[in-house]
Amino acid sequence: MFFGEVGLDEARGAILAHSVLSDAGRFRKGMVLSDDDLAAIQAAGVTRLTVARPDAGDVGEDDAAARLAAALVPDAAAAGLTLSTAFTGRVNLNAVGPGIVDLNAEAVHRLNRIDPAITFATLAPFTRVHKGLLVGTVKIISYAVAETALQRACDLARGAIRIAPVTRRGATLILTDVPGMPEKLAEKSRGAIKGRLDILGMALDDCVSVPHDEAALARAIQAATSDIILILTGSATSDLYDTAPQSVRRAGGTVARFGMPVDPGNLLFHGSYQGRPVIGLPGCSRSPALNGADWVLERLACGFPLSDDDIASMGVGGLLKEIPIRPHPRESR
């Protein structure tokens, strides 16, 4: 593509690179210059213009953006995304409903290495989204790009992004009572967890309080019928064989892991009971602020398996904002 300053006699059919103001009005950058446009510009005393002129085999910015977006999202409905109409070389991808970003990051890296003018920016993998949220944007930076580069980008990144929808519809929250626990703490816990589920479009099917005892907790787990079982204890879990993890085993379930490299949120455990996820929530879940439990809940709610390595990899970026309810802040005030 040619880009540079030319005389008006060379500008017909070229793309205006910089806006021009005249008595006849404003000639906006990006417009294709006609004879009438050039006559009006000449009448304003302008003799030279900065223009772009695509080479043979180049694809205009809007067409290129639309093609790349269509390659990234071949089936918008299945991907849980909407695609905007291309404008100034941009197509936006927005979420249709709640879920998390399921992204082939390496494919996006390959796309963005092909040509600096061909770009695709996204939210981070596994970011929680809601209806209407901007998830990604295709932007063709120059007025046109080479067909060969565009086709390569389309081939390398085909189907690289989607929204994994929430597939689990409800959760049961089991709270445990310990002597001396403030009466309002249970309601605060319920409110914070319900808020998290609401954001995901999930229901809080039931919320029960039981003594902080293995047998009582095990019976509550066995009685729960929801897609996900959440446990928030009045006394923090401090070991893989503490009361709450042991209650899952006693009920007939399994515990996969205790502890995660996300702060706040270290004291989380997860496992399963009769094929349904069980999450032992850390005490910081009583606050609506982001913590490690959010990342675990969101993945499991969207049907993703959660391996030991998945949780271990959360440490990079896992130092989250301090929250006011922590009994032992990371740093002194």
N, C-alpha and C positions, 0 to 999 in steps of 0.2 A: 504494500500500500504506500502510495506517495503521500507525504505530509510536508507542507511548506507554504511559502508565500508566493503568490502568482499575480499577474496582471488580470484585470477583469476579463480580457479577451480569452483567457485560458481557464476561466472559472466555471463556465457553463457546465451543469451536470455534476459538479463536484460538491462535496459536503462542506458546509461552512463550519470552520473549527472554532471560531470565536464570534460571539454575538456582535452585531453592529446596530447602533442607534442612528436614526435619521428622521427627518421631518415626515417621512412616509410611514414611520413606525419602527418597530424593533425587528430585526432579522436575527432569529435565534440560532445559536450553534446547533449543528446536527441536521439542519434543513438542507435539502438538495436544491442548489441554486438554478433558477430558471432565467430565461432572457428578461422577463419582467422584473424579477428580483434584482438582477444586475443593473438594469436601467435605473431603477429607483436608487440603488446604492451609488451608482455613478452620479446621479443628480445631487446626491448629498455631498459630493466632493471626494468620495473615497476612490482611490485608484488601484489599490492592491488589497488582496485578502489572503488570509491564511486558511488553507483548505486541505481536505483529505480526499484522495481519489483511489478507490479500491483497484487493485490489480485484477487482471483476469484470473479467475479461480478463487478470489476472495469471497467471503460471505459477510454480509452486512451484520451489524451488531445485534439487531433485534432477531433476525433469523437465526443467527448463531446461538444467541441466548436461549431461544425457544427450543432449538434442536438439542442443545446440551441438557436442558431441564427435562426434556422428554426422554432422553437416554438415562438420566439419573433416576427418573421415576416413570418407568414404562406404563404402570397401571396405578394412577393416582388414588383411586378408590381403595385398592388392595393395600396401598402403602400408607393409608390414613393421612393423606396430604392433599392440599389444593395448590395449584400452580397459577400464578398471576399471568396476565397477558404481558408479553415482552414490551418493555418501554425503556428507551435510552440504554439498551443493552443489558437490561436487568430483568430477571424473573425471580420472584419470591416464592418460597415454599412454606406453607403454613399448616399447622396441625389441625386435623378435623375434630379431634377429641383428646381426652386424657390418655397418657401413656408415657413411654420413654423412647429416646432416640436410639434406634438400632442402625448402626453406621459401619460401613466398611472403610475404616480410616485409611488403610493402606491404599485403597483405590482412589480415595480423594487426594492423598498425597501425590499419587502418580499423575492424576489429572492436573494438579496445580504445578507440576514440574514441566509440563509440555511447552507452554508459551506463557510468558508473564501477562499477556493480554487476556488469557482464558482463566477465569477464576471461579472457585466455588467455596464459600465460607459457610460453616455450619456451627450449630451448638456442639458441645462436647458429647461423646458417646455416653449413653445412659442418662442424659439430662431428662428430668421430668418435664413434661409439657402439658398444656391445657388447650382447649379449643381456641383456635385463632392465633396461637403463638407463632411467631416467626421462627422457623427451624433452620432454614438455610437460604442463601441467596446466590444465584448465578449472576455474575457480572462480567460482561465483555468490556474490557477497559478501552480498547481502541475502536474506531468506527467500523472496522472490518478486520477479519482474521482469515488466515489461509485455510482453505477447505481441508487440506491434508492434516493440519494441526487440529482442527475442530473434529474431524472424523476420528482421529486417534484418541482424543479426549473422550468422545462419546463411547468408543469401544472399550476403553480402559475402565470407565466408571459406571458402566451400565448397571442399573438397579442397586446403586451403592447406598441408598438411604431409604428408611421407612420409619414409621412410628409403630412400635410394638404396643398394641392396645392393652388395657387392663382386662385380664381374663378371669380374675377371681372377684366375685361380686360382693362378698361380705366377710366380716371378721368378728370373732368373739374376743373380748378383752377380759382377762382374769387378773384381778388385783388381789394382793395379799395384805392383811392387816397385821401390824405388830404393836405391842403395847406402847402407849404414849404417842402414837402417830396422830397428827392433827386431823380433825374430822373433815376439813375442807380439802385435804390432799387428794382424796379419792375423786371428788368432783372435778378438781383441777386436772387430774390425770385423764379422766374420761373425756373432758372437753378438748384437751390437746390431741388425744388419739383420734377422736371423732373428726376434728379438723383435718388431720392428715388423710383420713379415709374419704372425707368429703371431696378433697382436692382430686383424689383418684377416681371419684365417681363410685366409691364403694360404700356399703352400708355398715354401720356398727350394729350387728345383729343382736348382740347381748353384751352386757357388762355385769360381771358378778364379782363379789368380794368374798374371800375365804380366809381362814387363818393361815399364817405363814408356817405351813406344815406340809410335809411331803404327801401324806395320805390325802389331805383335803385338796391340795392342788391336783393330784392325780385324778381324783374323782371329777373335778371341774373340767379337766382336759378331756376325760372320757365322755362327759356330757355335752361337750361343745359340738355343734353340727356345722359350723361355718367353714368357708373355704380356707381361712387362715386363722390360727389361734395365736393370740398375743398375750404375753404374761408380763406384768409389771409388778414387781415385788416391793413390799414396804421396807425390806432390808436388802441392800444391794447384793447381787450375786458376785462372789469373789473367787470362785473356783469352779472348775469343770464338774466337780461332784458336790457342789453346794445344793441347797434345798430345791431350787427351781429346776435345774437340769436333772437332778435325781427324780423329781416328780414326773418328768416326761418319760424317763426310763420306766418308772414304776407303773405308769399308765399303759405301757406297752409300746412306746415310741422310741425314737433314737435321737441322739444329740450329735451333730456334725462338728461343731466348733464352738469354743468359748473364747472371746477376746477378738478384737479387730484393731488394726492400725489406723483408726480414725478418732480424732479427738475434737469435740466431745463425742462419746459413743463407744469408748473402749470396752465397757463391761456388757457386751451383748453376746448372747448365744443363740444358735439356731439349730433346728432339727426338724423332725417330722413325726406326725402321728397319723396312722392309717392313710398315708399318701398325701397328707395335707401339711403345709409348712407350719412350723411352730417357731415363734420368735420370742426370745427372752429379752425384753426391752431394757436398756440402761435407764437409770434415773433421770438423765437429761431429757428423756422423751416427754417428761411432764411440761417441758417448755415447748412452744411452737417453733422455736429457732431450729435451723437445720442441724442435724447430727447424724452420726453413722447409721442409726436405725432407719432413717429415711431412705438411704441408699439400698439397704437390705429389703425393706418393705416394698419399695417401688419395683425392684427387679422380680421379687417373688410374686407380686401382684400381677405382673405382666407375663408370668409364665416362664421366666428365665430360670434355668438351673443355677445353683449358687455353690460353686466348688470352693475348696480351701484356698486354691490359688486366686480365685476371683476376689475373695475378701482380702487376701494378702496384698493384692495389687492396688487396693484402694488407698494404701498408705501415701502414694504420690498424689498430692493434692488433698490429702486427708486431714490436714491441720486446719480445722474450721474456726470460725469466729467464736471467741469466748462468749459464754452466756452467763447472765447474772445469778442464776440459781445454783451454780456449782459450789459445793461446800469447800473445795480446795482449788481455787483458780491456779492456772499454770504459772502466773507471775504475780508477785505482790503488787498491790495498787500503788 
